[in-house]
């Protein structure tokens, strides 16, 4: 038998990766990399609120976050261009199920399009306070956590400017705490992929879909999404997770 001169092809095409590579043009500014490239975690110590009240504010909270991210400021922190106030009709809210799939996402291809458009993608969850926590007040009051991907495209990387941007995000989200008096630590903004999660939250655009589905596909994995999904202080109630994003490019 005559041997083949041409080697046999052993690699296969990944159509999703090909689509992303062809449609995504990386930003060339310094903000394309940095502290929040793997995502941002925002935790809010809501005051005297139950799950339903917190959930109803998710869409408006997303819009407020976009406004905070897209505003333009001079070197002294003065606003020179207001942030983009997107229409609530352009904001997609996908609420998970109480029983069954607690995470609902757009199709993988749609999620990649949103990523390529550099549009923020948010996944929100609600936890109860500990029963002995003064914020619980003997009731089932709750607080909220949000994972947001794609914020790094809108953030500076110099320490002072970044701290100012974080402060602006806190100010824009303060209304959702439900208190007149804000104290330090009521809203906490931290980068994902650091500390105990530095080895388990290796998030990239092509891996984001599976990462957000961690509570369904890999609930024992120690990452931020599973942390948000686990209502550990009242495990008998596991609230649905909510995915939110703009259907139009920011």
Buried (B, 14 or more C-beta within 10 A) or exposed (E): EEEEEEEEEEEEEEEBEEBBEEEBEEEEEEBEEBBBBBBBBBBBBBBEBBBEBBBEBBBEBBBBBBBBBBBEBEEEEEEEEEBEEBEEEEBBBBBBEEEEEBBBBBEBEBBBBBBBBBBBBBBBBBBBBEEEBEEBEEEBBBBBBBBBBBBBBBBBBEEEBBEBBBEBBBEBBBEBBBBEEEEEEBBEBBBBBEEEBEEBBEBEBBEBBBBBBBBBEBEEEEBBBBBBBBBEBBEEEBBBBBBBBBBEEB
